[in-house]
Amino acid sequence: MANLKLTDVSKVYGGEVEVLKDIDLDIKQGELIVFVGPSGCGKSTLLRMIAGLEKISGGTLEIDGEVVNDVPPSERGIAMVFQSYALYPHMTVRDNMAFALKIAGKSKEEIDERVNAAAKKLQLTEYLDRLPKALSGGQRQRVAIGRSIVRDPKVYLFDEPLSNLDAALRVATRIEIAQLKEQMPDSTMIYVTHDQVEAMTLASRIVVLDALKNNGHKYSIGQVGTPLELYETPNSEFVARFIGSPAMNLLAGEIVGTGETTTIKTEKGSGTITSNVPSKPEDMGAKVNIGIRPEDAVAAEGDDYAYSGVVEVEERLGEVTLLYFKRDAPEHDPVIAKLPGIQPNLRNQRFALTADPSKVHVFRNGVSLLYR
C-alpha cells in the first residue's frame, strides 16, 4: 500500500485552457479520500492524472516518495474502477476477474487463489461461473471492484462507481464498499463522487474542489478535512453550501458586537443574533453573511430573530418536514427550515427563525471568520 503526494499539480488543455491549478495534497496509507465538487470541476480529471490516463501539465505526483509523472499507468501499481462496469460480456465472472493476472503471466494456482479470495470478500463466490448478463447492476459493480482487488495494487481509484445504480442498490453497494475498506484497512483508496451521502459516510477525509476567485473556469482545493470538520467548520461559503443537504441558509447582516462571540444585526431580522465565532475590534460594522443550516433553524421565542418569512412550499418526507420560505426575489435562494418528523400544515404561515450561537456561522467576503 502507498502514500501519495501531489505538489502544485495543474492541468492545461490545448496549451491555454487551465482547468486545475495549485493542487497540493498528501494522502496517507490506509486513507479513503473522496473528491467532491460541482460538475465540471475536474474531479475525474484529477483521478485520471493520478492513474496516468491524463498527462500532468505541471507539478509532481509522488507515490511512496517516487515521482511518477512519466511512469506509464501499468507501472504505477494503481487499479481503477470506472463508472461503467467495463466487463467482458463473453467471459464469466471468474475469467473477468482473472484476466489481468493472466496477461501478467501469473500461474494458475496464484490466479485461482487471488480470485477466490476476492470473491469471498465481495460475496461473489456463488456467481463465479455466471456471465455478466446474469448479474444485477450491484453484482456487476462488485465484479469490477474484484477485478481491481486481485491485482493487489498500491492504490485503488473509484470514479463514481455507484452512479449507474438505482437508489436501493446504491445504498447496498455503498455499505459493501465501507465493509470492504474495513477488511482492507491498509489499502489506500481515492473515490470520486457527486453524492454527498457517499462522501460523508465513506471518507476518511473529503477534498472539496472550488473555483479560484476571478477565474471561474479554474479549480483548486477549497478545503480538506474529515466529513464532520467540513460540516461543522467550513472555511468558506462555497464549502458551507456544498456540504450538507439542503444547503446552508446565508443571510446578510452587519457586525454590531465583537469579541469572543460576535453579534450580528441581520437585514431580515428584528434585533440581533449571536455567534460563538470570535471577531476582532476592526470587524465592527463589517458587512457579513451569517450561515444557518436548515436543521439548526428553530422558531424564535422573543423579539430578536435572524429571519422572518412566510412558508411558501412544504415538503413532508416522514422523517423530516422541509419548509421553504417565500423568496425576496426570484434570483435569491429560498430560506429553508428542516423540522423533525411530521408537522401540521404550515403553509402560508409566518415564522421567525433563529439558531443556537454554537450553530451560527459568520462569513466575511465569502471566508469564515474562523479561518482568517
N, C-alpha and C positions, 0 to 999 in steps of 0.2 A: 504494500500500500504506500501512498505517496503524499508529500506536501507539494502544494503548488504556489507559485508566486508570480503575480502579474505586476509589472512595473512600467508605468507611463505608456500603457498599451493604447494604440489607436487603430482605427480602420478607415481607409480612404478608398472610395471607388472612383475610377476614371481620373485619378490624379487631382481631383478638386472637390468631390463630394465627401466631406468628412462626417461620418455617422457616429463614431465612437471616439472619445478623446479622454486622455488623462485617467485611464483605468488602472488603479493601484489596489491590489487585493492580495492578502495572504490567506491561503486555505490550508488548514492543518489536517494531518492524517486523522481519519475517523469522523470528520465533519460531513454533514449533509447540508450543502449550501444551496439555497434556492434563489434564482434570479427572477425578479418581477419588475414590471414597468408597463407603460402604456404600449399599445400596438405600434409597431414600427420603431421601437426604441433600441433595437439591436440585441435583444436577449439571445435569440437563436444564433445571430451572427457571432456574438462573443463565445457561445458554446462551440460553434464550428471552428473558431480560431483556436480554441484550446485543443480541439480534436485534430487540427491540422488540415481541415477541409476548406478553410479560408486562410489566405495569407495574412499575416500580421503586418500592417503598414508601418508601425512604429512601436518602440518599446520592446520589452523582453518578456518571454514566458519561460519560467523555470519549473522543472519537475524534479524534485529531490536535489535541488541545487544545480542542475544541469540546464543550460539554456537550450531550448528545443525549437526555436523559431524555424529553423530549416530542416528539422528532422521529419521524415515522412510520417503520415498518420499511422502506418502499420508498425512503426518502430517506437511509438510513444508509450506503449503499454496502456492504451485507453480503449474502452469499449463504449459504444454509443447505442442508445435505444431511441428510435425515431418515433415521431407522431404516428406514422403509418407502420404497420407491423412488419412489412417487407419480408414476409415469409415465402419460401419457395412452395407453390401450391401443389407440386407433384411429389414433394418429399414428406415423409412422416415427421411427426414432432421430433422423434429421436434423430432423424437424419438432418433436420433443420438445425438442431442444437449442436450436432456433431460436425457440421460442415466445415467450420473454420479450423477445427482441430485436424480434420483430415487433410485440408490444404496445407497445414503446417507440418504434416508428416508424423503426427503422433501415432503411437502404437494403438492397436485395437483395444488392448486391456486398459490403457490410460484413458482413451476416449470413453469407453463404457463406464469406467469409474467416475469420471467427471460428469458425464451426462446423467447418470443415475443419482449422484449426489445433488446436482442442481434440481433435478425433477422432484426429489424428495423435499427440498427446501420450498419449492414452489407448488407443491401438491399436484404435480403433473404426472406422477408415476403411471397411473392407470390410462393416461392418454398418449403414451409414447409411441404407440403404433397407429395412431389416427392421423389422417390428413388434416391440414388446417381448416378445410371447408366443413369439417365435422366438429369444430370447436366454436364456442361463443367468443364474442369480442374480448371479454376479460381473459379468457384462457389463451387466446392468440397473443395478447399483450404479455402474458406471463411467459409464453414460449420465447418471445422476443427478448425478454429480460433474461431468461435461462440461457439463451444463446450468448449473452454477454458474460454471465457468471462462469460458464465452462472455460472461458479464456483466462480466468483469474487475472484480470487487468489491475493496473495500479490505480486507475481512476474510472469510475462509472459516470457517463454523461446521459441524462434523460432530457429529451426535447419534447415537452408537452405530451408525455406518454398516455395520458388519460383523456385527451380532448376528443377522441373519436368514440368514447363510450357513453352510454346513456347514464342518467343520474344515479340509478341504483348500482350499476356496475362501477361507476367512478368511486363511489363510497367503498364498495367491497375491495376494489383493486388498490385504492389508497391505503386501506388498512393492511393489505397484504404487503405493500411496499414498506410500510412502517415496521411490520413484523420481520420482513427480510432484513432491514437495516439492523434490527436488534440481534439477529442471528449472525450478522457480519459487522461487529462493532468497529473493527479496524479499517473497514472499507471507506474510501473517500468518494463521495458522490456529489455531483453538481446537477441540479434539477431546474429546468425552465418551465414556468407555468404562468398563466394569466389568472389562475384561480386562487383567490385569497385563502380559501379553506385549506387547499393543498399546501400552500406556503406556510400558514400558521401552524398546521398540525404536523408537518413532516420536518421542517427545517431546524437544524442546529442554529444557523444564522440566516437571515434574509438579506440579500443585496438588492436595493431599490435603485433602478436606473432613472435618472432625472435629466430633463433638458437643461443645458447650460444657459445662463442668463444671456439674453440678447442673441442667442444662437439656437433657436428652437429646433433646428434640424440636427444638432449635435447633442449627444447624450454622454453623461458621465455618471459616476456613482453618487447618488444623493445621500444615502445613509446605509450603514451596515450594522446589524445588531440582531439579538435574539428576537423572536416574534413578539414577546411581551415588551421588550425595550422599545421597539418601533411603535407598538400600540400605545404604550403609556407615556413615552417621552420622545415623540417625533421631533426631528430637528428643523422641520420646515412645514409650511402649509401644504406643499405638494405631498410629502410623505404622510402628513396627518390625514389628508383626504384620500390618499391612495390605500392606506391600510385601515381596515375597518369597513363594515357594511351594515347599514347605509353609511355614506361618507360623513365625516365630521362637519357640523354646522360652523360657519365662520360669520361672526357679527362684528361690524365696525364699531369702534369706540375710541375713547381718549383716556390716557392715564391721568388720574387725579390724585393718586397717592402712591408713594414709592417706599421701598424698604425691604424687609424680609418677606413681606407679602406685597402684592400690587393691587391697587384699587382702580377700577375702570368704570367710566360712565359710558354706557352704550347708547348708540344713536336710536335704537329701537326699544330701549328700556326706560324705566322710570327710576331715577336714583342711580345706584351703583352696584357692581358685583366685584367680589374679591377673589383673587387667585393666589395660591401658595407659591407661585413663581416669583422669585425676587426680582427687584428692579433697582436702578441707580437713580440718584437725585436728578441727573441730567435727562432722565426719561420723562420727567414731569411735563405734561401737556402733549406728549407724543401721540400721534395717530397710530392705532394698533388694530389688529383683529383678535378677538377672543375666539377660542375654539371650544365647543362643547359637543361631545359625542351624543348622538341621539339616545343611546341607552343611559346616559348620565343626566339627561334633562329631566327636571322634576317641576311640579307645579309650585309657583312662588306663593308664599303664605302672607307676605307683607306687601308694602308699597314698593319695595326695591325688587327689580327683576331685570333679566338680561334681554328679554324679548316678550312681546305680546302680539298675538295674532289670532286669526280665525281659521279653524280647521277646514280645509277645502276638500281633501281626499282622505279616506280612512281605509286601511288595509288590515283585515283581520286574518291572521295566519295561524290562529290557535294558540301556539306557544307565546306569541307576542302580537301586539297591535301597533301598527305604524300610523302615525298622524302626520299628514303633510299640510303645512300651513300655507295660506294664500301668499303668493309671491308679491313682492313690492313692485316688480317689473318683470316682463316676460323673459328677459335675459338673465335674471337672477335665479340661483338655485333655491328651491323651497327649503324652509326650516323644517326639520323632521324630529319628531319625538318618538321614541321606541318604548312602549309600555309593556310590562309583563302580562301574559295571559290574555283572556278575552275581556274586552272592555265594552261598556254600553255604547249606544250610538252617540258619537261625539261630534259628528259633522255639523258645520256651521256654528259651533260654539267657540267662544273666545277663551283663550288660556294665556296666562302669564307664566313664563318659564325661567328657571334659574338652575344652578348646579352647585354642588359642594365645592368649596375653594380648591380642594385637592384634585378636582376633575376639570378645572378651568385652565386651558392653555392660553398663552399670550404670544402673539407673533407681531414683530415689527419688520416692515419691508420684506415680509414673507419668511423670516427666520425666527425661530423660537428664542425667547429671551434666555432660555436655559443654555443655549449653545453659542452665545456671543463670545 
